[in-house]
Amino acid sequence: MNIEQMKTVIKEIITKTDLTPCVVGHRGVGKSAGIIQACREIDLEYVSLRLGQMEVGDLVGVPFRDGDIMHWSRPSWWPGDDQPPTVVHCDELNRAQQEDTLQAIFQFVEPPAEGLLRSLHTHHLSKRHKVVVSINPPDGTYQVATLDRALIDRMIMLFVETDYNCWAHYAAKRELSGDVRQFLAGNSGMLARQGSPMELQVEPTERGWEMVSILRKNCRFPGDLEMEVYAGIIGKEAAITFMRWLADQKGRPLTAAEVLNQWPLIADRAAKQRDDIQAATVNDLITTLQAAPTLEQEQEANLVAYTAMLPRDLRFGFVKSLLKIPEVALAIAQDKYDSVVFDAIQIISREA
């Protein structure tokens, strides 16, 4: 993506989630300037931490005693709870020259757990403030540290590249020299050349899929950027597969919500699902019912109707799983459902 696209994504993420975007790009492409511009456009204060120049004490503050208790003073850059909404930009994160500095900032760039605040040692950041990171790619041409997979897994990697049209728009807005702008209009290759591909160890993880889920629930990205954003969380291969799955409406398995709440409308579609697709629906139902086992009468009937439609072997396995959920077991074991579940229960009893 180019800088303008990066700004669009950054603004969406920091205004609607607590996730941490990390802008990855070669020198001079405009990472820091783009982040500053994004902050101005959504009226947020901006604080820059040049981590290559900082030590642990600059991050966690100076220790002092209050009686028998040790405290750490709040660093001067730390935005207070009563200050205007602020973006803390952890610039040059992988230029932190001391290992303990990188370890200290690790906690700060990690998105806060549900119900908690983002923290750094003993300091807690108000939810009104956000964190953004930027780095040069560790491709061997920069004096940077290699970020481990655990740290990468906690951020949304946004890969930014040189784009002449984007630069030309910026140059016109800043009223840069007309000679320079005219020259580059005919010699766009004279802008920064791309370095090596910006490959980082971005792979699918449980945390990554949760971040994708948060973005899908809260953010809206232009179609051409959505896959790029997801690729910066779960890797390109998984992102492409996921986006193809989203586009393939006919091939998607029915969800537990559809089976429980819309059975008359989707019964024909359920009957036509392949066994592997059917298994995905069954797994979703089991997971959903384990989390929320209480069923309305209509949902109960829809569940049994779906069970009756399943192939014999799949039905037995499904009923066996349902019987392990006490509330659901009581519902499907009623006499009126014997024609559907009785055979399965008999076989399960013999196995026991």
ABEGO torsion letter per residue (X at the ends): XBAAAAAAAAAAAAAABABBBBBBBBBGAGAAAAAAAAAAAAGBBBBBBBAAABBAAAAAEBBBBBEABBBBBBBAABBBAABBBBBBBBBGAAABABAAAAAAAAAAABBBBBGBBBBBEABBBBAABBBBBBBBBBAGABBBBBBBAAAAAABBBBBBBBBAAAAAAAAAAAGBBAAAAAAAAABAAABBBBBBBBBBBBBBBAAAAAAAAAAAAABBBBAAAAAAAAAAAAEAAAAAAAAAAAABAAABBBBAAAAAAAAAAAAAAAAABBAAAAAAAAAAAAAAAAABABBBAAAAAAAAAAAAABBAAAAAAAAAAAAABAAAAAAAABAAAAAAAAAAAAAAAAAX
